[in-house]
Amino acid sequence: MRKYLSVGYLILLTTAPLFAAQAGTTPDGKPTEKVLGIGGFFFRAQDPKALGKWYQDNLGISLIPDSAGASPWTQEAGATAFAPFPMGSGYFGDPKKVWMLNFRVRNLDAMAAQLQAAGIAVKVDPRQYPNGRFARLQDPEGNPIELWEPKAKE
């Protein structure tokens, strides 16, 4: 994934102005629509309530509001990697897992320390990549999570 992110990130940085300037069109010349971002991530869980609480308590992700006055989790603007992987990829760890969440973080070391203090195993990759730093962990149901501290803009 890091290789894919590095290459994808570099492509995004160098070509974003081109894509922004060129609107797609349908065969009859009308502008095409595109999605604006990820509006939700839904997945099955053995214990949805407990797993939702784990994400809220440990990663600060608010669950879907259950009342009119509550607010949903709002992510900060930033790059989002979207990349299908080959079925045989070992990148997610357990071959039965077909998805992996990658969360952007401001301070990877502080987030890793916070999670480790809560008894969560986190493996921080010691290498610095062209697009930043990474760490790996799993949620209580064994789903892979990657934390990404994007490289600071120079």
PASEBA-1860 file (N, C-alpha, C; in nm, 3 decimals):
! residues 154
1> MRKYLSVG> 0.083/-0.119/0.000/0.000/0.000/0.000/0.087/0.125/0.000 ~ 0.196/0.120/0.079/0.282/0.239/0.084/0.334/0.272/-0.054 ~ 0.375/0.166/-0.129/0.424/0.188/-0.265/0.312/0.248/-0.350 ~ 0.192/0.191/-0.337/0.079/0.243/-0.413/0.048/0.387/-0.372 ~ 0.050/0.414/-0.241/0.023/0.550/-0.194/0.129/0.646/-0.244 ~ 0.256/0.604/-0.237/0.364/0.692/-0.281/0.348/0.728/-0.428 ~ 0.327/0.628/-0.511/0.311/0.652/-0.654/0.183/0.731/-0.680 ~ 0.074/0.689/-0.617/-0.054/0.758/-0.637/-0.049/0.902/-0.590
9> YLILLTTA> 0.017/0.925/-0.476/0.028/1.058/-0.421/0.106/1.149/-0.515 ~ 0.217/1.097/-0.569/0.297/1.176/-0.662/0.219/1.206/-0.789 ~ 0.145/1.108/-0.839/0.063/1.130/-0.958/-0.043/1.235/-0.928 ~ -0.108/1.222/-0.810/-0.211/1.318/-0.771/-0.155/1.460/-0.764 ~ -0.039/1.475/-0.701/0.022/1.608/-0.688/0.056/1.670/-0.822 ~ 0.104/1.589/-0.914/0.148/1.644/-1.042/0.034/1.661/-1.142 ~ -0.073/1.584/-1.126/-0.180/1.592/-1.226/-0.307/1.657/-1.176 ~ -0.317/1.686/-1.046/-0.441/1.744/-0.993/-0.483/1.871/-1.068
17> PLFAAQAG> -0.392/1.963/-1.099/-0.434/2.082/-1.173/-0.494/2.047/-1.310 ~ -0.444/1.942/-1.374/-0.497/1.903/-1.504/-0.640/1.853/-1.492 ~ -0.664/1.769/-1.389/-0.798/1.715/-1.370/-0.897/1.823/-1.329 ~ -0.850/1.917/-1.247/-0.938/2.024/-1.202/-0.979/2.113/-1.319 ~ -0.890/2.129/-1.414/-0.918/2.218/-1.527/-1.002/2.151/-1.634 ~ -1.003/2.019/-1.638/-1.073/1.948/-1.744/-1.196/1.877/-1.689 ~ -1.313/1.928/-1.722/-1.436/1.861/-1.680/-1.467/1.751/-1.781 ~ -1.512/1.636/-1.730/-1.550/1.528/-1.820/-1.682/1.561/-1.888
25> TTPDGKPT> -1.706/1.497/-2.000/-1.832/1.517/-2.070/-1.889/1.383/-2.115 ~ -2.019/1.380/-2.128/-2.087/1.261/-2.178/-2.074/1.259/-2.330 ~ -2.110/1.148/-2.396/-2.101/1.144/-2.542/-2.178/1.256/-2.612 ~ -2.285/1.305/-2.546/-2.361/1.414/-2.609/-2.313/1.553/-2.565 ~ -2.194/1.559/-2.499/-2.133/1.687/-2.467/-2.174/1.749/-2.334 ~ -2.258/1.683/-2.257/-2.300/1.737/-2.127/-2.192/1.708/-2.023 ~ -2.174/1.797/-1.925/-2.073/1.771/-1.821/-2.112/1.649/-1.737 ~ -2.013/1.571/-1.698/-2.039/1.454/-1.615/-2.027/1.492/-1.468
33> EKVLGIGG> -2.100/1.421/-1.387/-2.092/1.439/-1.243/-1.984/1.348/-1.188 ~ -1.932/1.382/-1.071/-1.837/1.295/-1.002/-1.871/1.298/-0.854 ~ -1.831/1.197/-0.781/-1.857/1.197/-0.639/-1.769/1.302/-0.571 ~ -1.814/1.351/-0.456/-1.741/1.456/-0.385/-1.649/1.401/-0.277 ~ -1.672/1.280/-0.239/-1.591/1.220/-0.133/-1.663/1.098/-0.078 ~ -1.607/1.039/0.025/-1.669/0.923/0.086/-1.773/0.973/0.186 ~ -1.896/0.931/0.168/-2.005/0.974/0.254/-2.030/0.881/0.371 ~ -1.972/0.763/0.368/-1.990/0.668/0.477/-1.911/0.542/0.450
41> FFFRAQDP> -1.885/0.469/0.555/-1.820/0.340/0.542/-1.899/0.243/0.628 ~ -1.960/0.144/0.566/-2.048/0.052/0.635/-1.991/-0.089/0.624 ~ -1.989/-0.162/0.733/-1.935/-0.298/0.731/-2.001/-0.382/0.839 ~ -1.995/-0.512/0.819/-2.052/-0.604/0.916/-1.957/-0.623/1.033 ~ -2.014/-0.651/1.150/-1.933/-0.676/1.269/-2.000/-0.783/1.354 ~ -1.920/-0.857/1.427/-1.973/-0.957/1.518/-2.053/-0.889/1.629 ~ -2.001/-0.777/1.679/-2.066/-0.700/1.786/-2.062/-0.553/1.745 ~ -2.158/-0.509/1.661/-2.155/-0.372/1.609/-2.149/-0.264/1.716
49> KALGKWYQ> -2.224/-0.281/1.824/-2.226/-0.179/1.928/-2.088/-0.165/1.995 ~ -2.028/-0.278/2.033/-1.896/-0.274/2.098/-1.789/-0.223/2.003 ~ -1.794/-0.266/1.876/-1.693/-0.222/1.780/-1.708/-0.073/1.751 ~ -1.830/-0.026/1.739/-1.853/0.118/1.719/-1.798/0.199/1.835 ~ -1.819/0.150/1.957/-1.767/0.219/2.076/-1.614/0.219/2.074 ~ -1.552/0.108/2.031/-1.407/0.102/2.023/-1.353/0.209/1.928 ~ -1.415/0.222/1.810/-1.370/0.325/1.714/-1.389/0.465/1.772 ~ -1.500/0.485/1.841/-1.526/0.617/1.900/-1.427/0.646/2.013
57> DNLGISLI> -1.407/0.551/2.103/-1.319/0.573/2.218/-1.171/0.583/2.181 ~ -1.127/0.503/2.085/-0.984/0.496/2.055/-0.938/0.579/1.937 ~ -1.026/0.604/1.841/-0.986/0.681/1.722/-1.066/0.811/1.707 ~ -1.163/0.833/1.795/-1.238/0.959/1.793/-1.339/0.969/1.679 ~ -1.385/0.856/1.628/-1.482/0.857/1.518/-1.622/0.849/1.576 ~ -1.697/0.956/1.564/-1.835/0.957/1.612/-1.920/0.866/1.526 ~ -2.013/0.797/1.589/-2.103/0.709/1.516/-2.214/0.789/1.450 ~ -2.296/0.722/1.372/-2.410/0.787/1.307/-2.497/0.848/1.417
65> PDSAGASP> -2.535/0.974/1.404/-2.617/1.038/1.509/-2.747/0.962/1.532 ~ -2.784/0.952/1.659/-2.910/0.886/1.691/-3.016/0.984/1.739 ~ -2.986/1.113/1.726/-3.085/1.216/1.761/-3.065/1.337/1.671 ~ -3.165/1.423/1.668/-3.161/1.540/1.580/-3.050/1.637/1.617 ~ -3.013/1.646/1.744/-2.911/1.742/1.787/-2.769/1.692/1.775 ~ -2.749/1.563/1.751/-2.614/1.507/1.743/-2.554/1.530/1.604 ~ -2.421/1.538/1.601/-2.352/1.561/1.475/-2.275/1.436/1.434 ~ -2.267/1.409/1.303/-2.186/1.296/1.257/-2.038/1.332/1.262
73> WTQEAGAT> -1.952/1.229/1.254/-1.809/1.253/1.245/-1.782/1.327/1.116 ~ -1.700/1.430/1.124/-1.661/1.507/1.006/-1.509/1.498/0.995 ~ -1.464/1.449/0.880/-1.319/1.438/0.864/-1.262/1.569/0.810 ~ -1.135/1.591/0.837/-1.068/1.709/0.784/-1.039/1.687/0.636 ~ -1.040/1.794/0.561/-1.009/1.785/0.418/-0.866/1.735/0.400 ~ -0.846/1.657/0.300/-0.712/1.605/0.271/-0.720/1.495/0.168 ~ -0.605/1.447/0.132/-0.597/1.342/0.030/-0.664/1.214/0.079 ~ -0.727/1.143/-0.013/-0.786/1.012/0.015/-0.737/0.916/-0.091
81> AFAPFPMG> -0.671/0.810/-0.048/-0.625/0.708/-0.141/-0.739/0.609/-0.165 ~ -0.762/0.572/-0.288/-0.865/0.475/-0.325/-0.799/0.379/-0.422 ~ -0.773/0.256/-0.376/-0.696/0.164/-0.460/-0.740/0.019/-0.439 ~ -0.798/-0.043/-0.541/-0.823/-0.186/-0.534/-0.689/-0.261/-0.536 ~ -0.682/-0.369/-0.460/-0.561/-0.451/-0.455/-0.593/-0.588/-0.514 ~ -0.492/-0.658/-0.563/-0.515/-0.795/-0.613/-0.564/-0.885/-0.499 ~ -0.646/-0.982/-0.530/-0.701/-1.073/-0.429/-0.590/-1.145/-0.352 ~ -0.478/-1.170/-0.413/-0.369/-1.241/-0.348/-0.276/-1.151/-0.267
89> SGYFGDPK> -0.304/-1.022/-0.259/-0.216/-0.930/-0.187/-0.208/-0.968/-0.039 ~ -0.090/-0.962/0.017/-0.071/-0.987/0.159/-0.073/-0.859/0.240 ~ -0.100/-0.748/0.176/-0.088/-0.618/0.242/-0.185/-0.600/0.358 ~ -0.301/-0.664/0.353/-0.401/-0.645/0.459/-0.378/-0.741/0.575 ~ -0.280/-0.829/0.563/-0.256/-0.928/0.667/-0.340/-1.052/0.641 ~ -0.439/-1.075/0.722/-0.528/-1.192/0.712/-0.588/-1.199/0.571 ~ -0.565/-1.308/0.498/-0.616/-1.317/0.360/-0.769/-1.318/0.350 ~ -0.837/-1.340/0.463/-0.985/-1.337/0.461/-1.039/-1.194/0.467
97> KVWMLNFR> -0.954/-1.099/0.502/-0.997/-0.959/0.511/-0.989/-0.896/0.372 ~ -1.097/-0.836/0.329/-1.103/-0.782/0.193/-1.098/-0.630/0.190 ~ -1.086/-0.565/0.304/-1.075/-0.420/0.307/-0.980/-0.378/0.418 ~ -0.928/-0.258/0.411/-0.845/-0.200/0.515/-0.874/-0.051/0.521 ~ -0.893/0.000/0.640/-0.911/0.144/0.657/-0.775/0.209/0.675 ~ -0.758/0.324/0.614/-0.637/0.404/0.630/-0.685/0.540/0.679 ~ -0.642/0.578/0.799/-0.683/0.706/0.857/-0.566/0.802/0.857 ~ -0.590/0.925/0.814/-0.490/1.031/0.824/-0.483/1.076/0.969
105> VRNLDAMA> -0.363/1.099/1.021/-0.344/1.151/1.156/-0.248/1.268/1.152 ~ -0.260/1.355/1.250/-0.174/1.473/1.257/-0.036/1.437/1.313 ~ -0.034/1.352/1.419/0.090/1.318/1.487/0.091/1.167/1.512 ~ 0.160/1.094/1.426/0.161/0.948/1.432/0.216/0.896/1.565 ~ 0.324/0.956/1.613/0.384/0.909/1.738/0.287/0.928/1.855 ~ 0.222/1.042/1.863/0.127/1.068/1.971/0.008/0.973/1.962 ~ -0.044/0.949/1.842/-0.159/0.859/1.826/-0.119/0.717/1.862 ~ -0.001/0.672/1.820/0.046/0.537/1.853/0.062/0.523/2.005
113> AQLQAAGI> 0.119/0.622/2.070/0.138/0.618/2.216/0.003/0.612/2.287 ~ -0.092/0.689/2.239/-0.227/0.692/2.298/-0.293/0.554/2.286 ~ -0.282/0.493/2.169/-0.341/0.361/2.148/-0.270/0.255/2.231 ~ -0.138/0.262/2.236/-0.061/0.165/2.315/-0.094/0.179/2.463 ~ -0.116/0.301/2.512/-0.154/0.323/2.652/-0.290/0.260/2.682 ~ -0.373/0.247/2.578/-0.504/0.183/2.593/-0.496/0.032/2.575 ~ -0.373/-0.021/2.560/-0.354/-0.165/2.546/-0.369/-0.217/2.404 ~ -0.364/-0.129/2.306/-0.380/-0.167/2.165/-0.242/-0.179/2.101
121> AVKVDPRQ> -0.215/-0.294/2.040/-0.086/-0.316/1.973/-0.079/-0.233/1.845 ~ 0.023/-0.151/1.835/0.045/-0.067/1.717/0.188/-0.087/1.671 ~ 0.206/-0.111/1.543/0.340/-0.126/1.487/0.369/-0.006/1.397 ~ 0.457/0.081/1.443/0.495/0.199/1.366/0.607/0.159/1.271 ~ 0.588/0.186/1.144/0.692/0.160/1.044/0.802/0.264/1.064 ~ 0.927/0.221/1.085/1.034/0.317/1.111/1.076/0.399/0.988 ~ 1.035/0.355/0.871/1.078/0.426/0.749/0.992/0.550/0.722 ~ 1.054/0.646/0.660/0.985/0.767/0.612/0.965/0.748/0.463
129> YPNGRFAR> 0.842/0.759/0.414/0.812/0.743/0.272/0.793/0.880/0.209 ~ 0.798/0.890/0.077/0.781/1.020/0.011/0.649/1.090/0.049 ~ 0.549/1.011/0.087/0.420/1.072/0.122/0.393/1.071/0.271 ~ 0.489/1.027/0.356/0.469/1.034/0.500/0.509/0.908/0.573 ~ 0.450/0.891/0.691/0.480/0.778/0.780/0.354/0.696/0.805 ~ 0.375/0.568/0.844/0.263/0.476/0.860/0.276/0.393/0.986 ~ 0.162/0.345/1.034/0.158/0.250/1.145/0.042/0.155/1.119 ~ 0.051/0.036/1.179/-0.053/-0.066/1.160/-0.109/-0.111/1.293
137> LQDPEGNP> -0.238/-0.142/1.294/-0.306/-0.201/1.408/-0.428/-0.275/1.357 ~ -0.497/-0.340/1.448/-0.622/-0.408/1.414/-0.728/-0.366/1.514 ~ -0.852/-0.360/1.468/-0.961/-0.336/1.561/-0.988/-0.465/1.638 ~ -1.077/-0.464/1.738/-1.100/-0.585/1.818/-1.150/-0.706/1.739 ~ -1.201/-0.686/1.619/-1.248/-0.799/1.537/-1.145/-0.841/1.433 ~ -1.023/-0.787/1.444/-0.915/-0.826/1.354/-0.911/-0.754/1.221 ~ -0.992/-0.651/1.204/-0.991/-0.575/1.079/-0.866/-0.487/1.075 ~ -0.794/-0.487/0.963/-0.671/-0.410/0.954/-0.697/-0.260/0.942
145> IELWEPKA> -0.613/-0.184/1.013/-0.620/-0.037/1.011/-0.478/0.013/0.988 ~ -0.467/0.112/0.902/-0.338/0.176/0.880/-0.354/0.323/0.917 ~ -0.260/0.375/0.992/-0.256/0.518/1.025/-0.152/0.582/0.936 ~ -0.185/0.700/0.884/-0.096/0.769/0.792/-0.078/0.913/0.837 ~ 0.046/0.950/0.862/0.081/1.090/0.890/0.139/1.144/0.761 ~ 0.059/1.223/0.685/0.111/1.275/0.557/0.236/1.359/0.580 ~ 0.325/1.356/0.482/0.447/1.435/0.489/0.407/1.582/0.490 ~ 0.472/1.659/0.577/0.445/1.802/0.587/0.482/1.870/0.456
153> KE> 0.400/1.966/0.417/0.430/2.042/0.295/0.549/2.130/0.319 ~ 0.637/2.131/0.221/0.761/2.209/0.236/0.750/2.343/0.169
END
